[in-house]
Amino acid sequence: MYIYRNHGGEFWWCAVPYLDRHGRRHQRRRSFRDRRYGSRVAALQEARRWRDAALDDPAVRAAMGDQRPLKLYAADDGEPPEDGRNPFGLVGVTVTFRDKPLGGNFSVTANRGRKKWFSMRRYGGYGAFKRAVIQRCQWVGVPVPEEQELRRRYDDWAERNRARLRRYGLEP
């Protein structure tokens, strides 16, 4: 549950999900105008207080479901998962290749609707991978892994996919 700022109207607003008595999902929305609370900071404090108080409501808790914290690593053993869906061992970082125009991207996702792509043509393979990991770390709120760790994960993946990288004109 986020608190958003409307700069033009000079107010903060928040939407809180809840389940009605029939089990249908709805939202309660509320805005907090700067002039009503005296300042921008005071309005933000009131918005946070309202949002935090809403978390105690069982209908809100039921609508939120399982709110697990986002994570960066899929596993601590360093080995890529056998299913191939997460070749780097990093959650939310994937690679895609395309034929037109010939090339590839590293994409990064977090939460719902947050997605960003980094071109291997523009940044190089490792550069695009590193940018994707840094973006994921910023979104998740965890420290960026050390350079050696990133390089090791990328090199392992690039070695396993050397033929594919060549086919798309993307030397590792």
C-alpha positions as CSV (number, residue, x, y, z in Angstrom):
1,M,0.0,0.0,0.0
2,Y,1.6,3.1,-1.2
3,I,1.0,6.8,-0.6
4,Y,1.0,8.9,-3.8
5,R,1.5,12.6,-4.3
6,N,-0.5,14.8,-6.6
7,H,1.7,17.8,-7.1
8,G,-0.8,19.8,-9.1
9,G,-3.6,19.5,-6.6
10,E,-1.1,19.6,-3.6
11,F,-2.3,16.5,-1.8
12,W,-1.3,13.0,-0.9
13,W,-3.7,10.1,-1.5
14,C,-3.8,6.4,-0.6
15,A,-5.9,3.5,-1.6
16,V,-6.5,0.6,0.7
17,P,-8.0,-2.7,-0.5
18,Y,-10.7,-4.5,1.5
19,L,-13.2,-7.3,1.1
20,D,-16.9,-6.6,1.5
21,R,-19.3,-8.9,3.3
22,H,-19.8,-10.9,0.1
23,G,-16.0,-11.5,-0.3
24,R,-15.7,-9.0,-3.2
25,R,-12.6,-6.9,-3.4
26,H,-13.0,-3.1,-3.2
27,Q,-10.8,0.0,-2.4
28,R,-11.1,2.7,0.1
29,R,-9.5,5.9,-1.1
30,R,-8.7,9.0,0.8
31,S,-6.8,12.2,0.0
32,F,-4.9,14.4,2.4
33,R,-4.7,18.1,1.3
34,D,-1.7,20.2,2.3
35,R,-3.8,23.2,3.2
36,R,-6.1,21.2,5.4
37,Y,-3.3,19.8,7.5
38,G,-1.1,23.0,7.4
39,S,1.8,21.7,5.4
40,R,3.0,19.0,3.0
41,V,4.8,17.1,5.8
42,A,1.8,17.2,8.1
43,A,-0.5,15.9,5.3
44,L,2.0,13.0,4.6
45,Q,2.1,12.1,8.3
46,E,-1.7,12.0,8.5
47,A,-1.8,9.8,5.3
48,R,0.7,7.4,6.9
49,R,-1.3,7.3,10.1
50,W,-4.5,6.5,8.2
51,R,-2.8,3.8,6.1
52,D,-1.2,2.2,9.1
53,A,-4.5,2.2,11.0
54,A,-6.2,0.5,8.0
55,L,-3.8,-2.4,8.3
56,D,-5.5,-3.5,11.6
57,D,-8.9,-4.0,9.8
58,P,-9.4,-7.8,9.2
59,A,-11.2,-7.0,5.9
60,V,-8.1,-5.2,4.7
61,R,-5.8,-8.0,5.8
62,A,-8.0,-10.5,3.9
63,A,-7.8,-8.4,0.7
64,M,-4.1,-8.1,0.9
65,G,-3.5,-11.8,1.1
66,D,0.0,-13.1,1.6
67,Q,2.3,-10.1,1.6
68,R,5.8,-11.7,1.5
69,P,8.7,-9.4,1.2
70,L,10.4,-9.2,-2.2
71,K,13.8,-10.9,-2.4
72,L,16.8,-10.8,-4.6
73,Y,18.2,-14.4,-4.5
74,A,16.3,-17.5,-5.6
75,A,18.7,-19.8,-3.7
76,D,21.8,-19.5,-1.6
77,D,23.8,-22.4,-3.1
78,G,24.8,-20.4,-6.2
79,E,23.6,-23.1,-8.6
80,P,21.1,-22.2,-11.3
81,P,17.7,-23.8,-10.9
82,E,17.2,-26.9,-13.1
83,D,13.9,-25.7,-14.5
84,G,15.7,-22.9,-16.4
85,R,13.3,-20.2,-15.5
86,N,15.8,-18.4,-13.3
87,P,19.2,-18.9,-14.9
88,F,21.1,-16.4,-12.7
89,G,19.7,-17.4,-9.3
90,L,18.3,-13.8,-9.1
91,V,14.6,-13.3,-8.7
92,G,13.0,-11.0,-11.3
93,V,16.0,-10.8,-13.7
94,T,15.4,-12.6,-17.0
95,V,16.8,-12.5,-20.5
96,T,14.9,-12.5,-23.8
97,F,16.1,-12.7,-27.4
98,R,14.4,-11.4,-30.5
99,D,14.8,-11.8,-34.3
100,K,13.6,-8.4,-35.5
101,P,15.6,-6.4,-34.8
102,L,18.2,-9.0,-34.0
103,G,19.3,-8.7,-30.4
104,G,18.5,-9.4,-26.8
105,N,17.5,-7.7,-23.5
106,F,17.8,-8.3,-19.8
107,S,14.5,-7.5,-18.2
108,V,13.8,-6.8,-14.5
109,T,10.5,-6.9,-12.7
110,A,9.3,-6.1,-9.2
111,N,5.8,-5.8,-7.7
112,R,2.9,-5.6,-10.2
113,G,3.4,-3.6,-13.3
114,R,7.1,-2.6,-12.6
115,K,9.2,-3.8,-15.5
116,K,12.3,-2.4,-17.3
117,W,14.5,-3.6,-20.1
118,F,18.2,-3.1,-20.7
119,S,19.5,-3.7,-24.3
120,M,22.5,-6.0,-24.8
121,R,23.3,-4.1,-28.0
122,R,23.4,-0.8,-26.2
123,Y,25.1,-1.8,-22.9
124,G,26.8,-5.1,-23.8
125,G,25.8,-8.3,-22.2
126,Y,27.4,-7.8,-18.8
127,G,26.5,-4.1,-18.7
128,A,22.8,-4.8,-19.4
129,F,22.8,-7.6,-16.8
130,K,24.5,-5.4,-14.2
131,R,22.0,-2.6,-14.8
132,A,19.1,-5.0,-14.4
133,V,20.4,-6.3,-11.1
134,I,21.0,-2.8,-9.8
135,Q,17.4,-1.8,-10.8
136,R,16.0,-4.8,-9.0
137,C,18.1,-4.1,-5.9
138,Q,16.7,-0.5,-5.8
139,W,13.1,-1.7,-6.2
140,V,13.5,-4.4,-3.6
141,G,15.5,-2.3,-1.2
142,V,18.6,-4.6,-0.8
143,P,22.3,-3.9,-1.3
144,V,23.8,-4.5,-4.7
145,P,25.9,-7.7,-4.8
146,E,29.6,-7.3,-5.2
147,E,31.1,-6.9,-8.6
148,Q,32.8,-10.3,-8.5
149,E,29.5,-12.0,-7.6
150,L,27.7,-10.3,-10.5
151,R,30.6,-11.2,-12.9
152,R,30.6,-14.8,-11.8
153,R,26.8,-15.2,-12.3
154,Y,26.9,-13.5,-15.7
155,D,30.0,-15.5,-16.9
156,D,28.4,-18.8,-15.9
157,W,25.3,-18.0,-17.8
158,A,27.2,-16.6,-20.8
159,E,29.3,-19.8,-21.0
160,R,26.2,-22.0,-21.0
161,N,24.6,-19.8,-23.7
162,R,27.7,-18.9,-25.9
163,A,26.1,-20.4,-29.1
164,R,22.9,-18.5,-28.6
165,L,24.7,-15.2,-28.0
166,R,26.7,-15.7,-31.2
167,R,23.6,-16.5,-33.2
168,Y,22.1,-13.1,-32.1
169,G,25.3,-11.2,-32.7
170,L,25.9,-10.6,-29.0
171,E,29.4,-11.9,-28.1
172,P,29.8,-12.3,-24.3
